[in-house]
């Protein structure tokens, strides 16, 4: 079976801890991810690429985006030995994976917002 794009257990735990702030957390992650993708697409240098991949890996993992975190980990490791220009295919894979998970997070935000509105 294919690895899920989002780990439901992680999202459920985050929602339980964050309660009404959960949609804000999702929005913050999406905004942050967009900025990190921009930095990955046009890195200043290999060190900057590694640092961005590392931080994106951590936030993706914390938010349950397992495949995205794995791709960022691969980029971080490969950036230690390859030039940024040689890693653009992997950056493209990260971009594609984020394009898949973004609507999943947006749907999650809608569900969480609707659940919160129903409790009022």
Secondary structure as UniProt FT lines:
FT   HELIX           8..18
FT   HELIX           19..21
FT   HELIX           22..41
FT   HELIX           46..62
FT   TURN            63..64
FT   HELIX           66..78
FT   TURN            79..81
FT   HELIX           84..87
FT   HELIX           88..119
//
